[in-house]
């Protein structure tokens, strides 16, 4: 069975109109499980914008779902499970830290986005990527190497991978690209200095919004709030 036939078979199992559906997607030659939630308040006559959530190392596709009710109700949300299992219900986006590992993860997510858009009817021009921890590192890697593939990126408690620092898109491709960075001052897993490094690296390259708050390595109420406000401004400018 060729790849297109295999994808068609997987898509046949999906009920796109469901509020909460689990999609089986064949991204980068690996089947991915993706939780998809339709907009709570769809925009009449428009395809919905899509927010793609990337969980951290050792988590799964359900980890970031609690933030959905606090996001703009016009958005559809897709939350994929990373492909590498490292525990009974724990997953990782990479199988190492090399440039090749990060590139493979980046391609997996981009293929996943394409399939979610195709399957659910989301607006391809309004896809926003948001990641936490390892997912934030991957979000930043995608934003800085292929900014044309997404409309904006939110980096929640992440860091900048060395291969991306050394090889990112040209400045003219990144100029005006919107990136939100949020970090906790008490983060002991990815210290605040990593957030400052991301901030300082991005400031001359992109349209950066940066926040830091008094919390640890988590997605805090403050982080969700500023992400929602940032997202609403993006959607308003898309009109």
LINTA-V173250 format. One record per residue. RES is the residue in one letter. NEAR is the number of other ideal C-beta (glycine too) atoms within 8 Angstrom. Layout:
# LINTA-V173250
RES:NEAR ; RES:NEAR
This chain:
# LINTA-V173250
X:4 ; X:5 ; X:6 ; X:6 ; X:8 ; X:10 ; X:11 ; X:8 ; X:9 ; X:13 ; X:8 ; X:6 ; X:6 ; X:10 ; X:5 ; X:8 ; X:4 ; X:7 ; X:5 ; X:7 ; X:12 ; X:8 ; X:15 ; X:11 ; X:15 ; X:12 ; X:13 ; X:9 ; X:4 ; X:8 ; X:8 ; X:13 ; X:11 ; X:15 ; X:15 ; X:14 ; X:11 ; X:12 ; X:10 ; X:4 ; X:6 ; X:8 ; X:8 ; X:4 ; X:3 ; X:7 ; X:6 ; X:14 ; X:14 ; X:17 ; X:13 ; X:16 ; X:14 ; X:16 ; X:17 ; X:11 ; X:8 ; X:8 ; X:10 ; X:10 ; X:11 ; X:7 ; X:10 ; X:12 ; X:12 ; X:5 ; X:11 ; X:8 ; X:5 ; X:7 ; X:13 ; X:8 ; X:7 ; X:10 ; X:14 ; X:13 ; X:14 ; X:17 ; X:15 ; X:15 ; X:11 ; X:11 ; X:9 ; X:9 ; X:5 ; X:8 ; X:6 ; X:3 ; X:5 ; X:10 ; X:14 ; X:11 ; X:14 ; X:12 ; X:5 ; X:6 ; X:6 ; X:7 ; X:7 ; X:7 ; X:11 ; X:15 ; X:9 ; X:10 ; X:13 ; X:13 ; X:9 ; X:14 ; X:16 ; X:11 ; X:10 ; X:16 ; X:15 ; X:8 ; X:13 ; X:16 ; X:13 ; X:6 ; X:11 ; X:13 ; X:7 ; X:13 ; X:11 ; X:6 ; X:6 ; X:12 ; X:15 ; X:16 ; X:16 ; X:14 ; X:20 ; X:17 ; X:15 ; X:15 ; X:14 ; X:16 ; X:13 ; X:16 ; X:16 ; X:17 ; X:14 ; X:15 ; X:16 ; X:11 ; X:11 ; X:10 ; X:11 ; X:4 ; X:8 ; X:12 ; X:10 ; X:14 ; X:16 ; X:16 ; X:14 ; X:14 ; X:16 ; X:20 ; X:10 ; X:12 ; X:11 ; X:6 ; X:11 ; X:13 ; X:8 ; X:6 ; X:6 ; X:9 ; X:8 ; X:5 ; X:6 ; X:5 ; X:9 ; X:12 ; X:8 ; X:5 ; X:12 ; X:12 ; X:15 ; X:14 ; X:15 ; X:15 ; X:16 ; X:15 ; X:9 ; X:7 ; X:14 ; X:6 ; X:8 ; X:11 ; X:8 ; X:10 ; X:6 ; X:12 ; X:17 ; X:9 ; X:10 ; X:15 ; X:11 ; X:7 ; X:9 ; X:11 ; X:7 ; X:3 ; X:11 ; X:11 ; X:7 ; X:10 ; X:10 ; X:9 ; X:11 ; X:9 ; X:10 ; X:5 ; X:11 ; X:8 ; X:9 ; X:7 ; X:9 ; X:9 ; X:5 ; X:10 ; X:15 ; X:12 ; X:9 ; X:12 ; X:15 ; X:11 ; X:8 ; X:13 ; X:15 ; X:9 ; X:8 ; X:12 ; X:13 ; X:7 ; X:6 ; X:9 ; X:4
